[in-house]
């Protein structure tokens, strides 16, 4: 598993996940939308912490610089 997520990308993913969780906790989102967004938030957290995104790998993308 080669890392393909940059530090900036990791921070954005984790902040987006925190925002989604906060929206859910305050009741701003609910129902099916909340469930879908919470799953996305979980994926963002995991990919942010491990610095690897399977979709990036499938499409041959990377936000990391060549030397990292």
N, C-alpha and C positions, 0 to 999 in steps of 0.2 A: 504494500500500500504506500505509494509515493505521495507525499504531501503536495496538494495543489491549491490550497487556500492561503492567501496572504494574511498578514496581521490585520490590515485594515478591513479586509473581508470578514475575518473572524469577529472583530469588534462589532461590525455592522450586524452580523448574524445574531450575536448574543444580545445586543441592544434591541433588535427587532423582536426577539423571543421574549425578552423582559417586558417590552411594551404590550405584546399580545397577552401575556399572563396578567399584567396589570389591568388591561381592559376587561378580561374575564373576571378578575377578582372584584372589580368595581361594578360589575353587572352591565357594562356597556355593550358587551356582545353576549349572545346566548343562543341556544338551540344548535341546529346543525352547523351553522357558521362557526360557532364557538368551538365545536368539536374539531372541525377541519383546521381551524387556525391553531388550536392547541397541538394538534399532530404536527403541523408545520413548525410551530415553535420548538417542539421536541427535536425535530430533525435539525433545525437551526442550531440548537444548543449542542447536540452531539457532533455535528460537522464542524462547528466552531471550536470545540475543545480538541478534536482529534486532527484538525487541519486537513481533512480529506473530504471531498464531495464526490460521491459516486457519479452524479450527473456530469460534473466537469470531466471525470475520467472517461465516461462513455463518449462525450463529444470532443475529447482531446483538448480541453481548455485548462488553463491554469492562471491564477491571479498572482502567483509567486514569481519573483524575479528569477532569472536563469541560474544565478549563483547560489541561491538559498537552498 
